[in-house]
Amino acid sequence: MTAKQIIDKAKEEIGVHESPPDSNNVKYNTWYYGHPVSGSDYPWCAVFISWLFRAEQSLCPKTASCVNMLSYFQQKGQLVKVPQAGDIVFFKYSTNNRKTNHVGLVVSVSDNGKIINTIEGNTSQTSADNGGKVMQRNRYSNIVAYARPAYSGTTTTMMPPASMPVLKKGSKGDWVVIAQGRLVVAGYKIEVDGVFGPKTEEAVKKYQADHHLTVDGIIGKNTWSALYK
């Protein structure tokens, strides 16, 4: 399955909406739960993305949770910094402690990555993350992460850009999440939390020793390159 095929499927769904309004009664939820559902317990933006990938669930998990979907791609080491068509984009519009509460599919990128055109489920012009309709949107804020499914014709382990930063104990943020995800894929059991703490440092040192690298607990050029082989 290719990114274009997924985008084409998503375009065919534009305009599908809940019936009645504000009910979350929509065909994607019926597919996910196996029967019609209704009520505030059934938001469906993540379900919509899962539905798009229903024919090839190895590319994207079947889940109703944006947080679980993001965690899946973190653990697979498939978060990316520079978006492109076919990526999955995660947003945060709430003030709670959840990492993300809305998700969509990237259709195109413009203005040097500043504007992301998406197709999203459960959105509207008046509600970014709970609007009850499949729509095409332009987004430029509240973005927390991008994930890239392992589509046909693409590699699942992309070489990191030359600008990847040096990471060490005390580092925090998206780059740490990406590095932790690569370590998890390589078999090192750590939490993917975006914080380069003692356990991440220990895993890096073990990885470096196992791969005949300088054991210093610092992720620099050579360790990045090894993580992406």
Secondary structure, DSSP 8 states (H G I E B T S, - for coil): --HHHHHHHHHHHTT-B-SSTTS---HHHHHHHSS---STT---HHHHHHHHTTT-TTSS---S-HHHHHHHHHHHT-EESS--TT-EEEE--SSSS-S-SEEEEEEEEETTTTEEEEEEEEE-SS-SS--SEEEEEEE-SSEEEEE----TTS-SS----TT---B-TT-BSHHHHHHHHHHHHTT-----SSB--HHHHHHHHHHHHHTT---SS-B-HHHHHHHT-
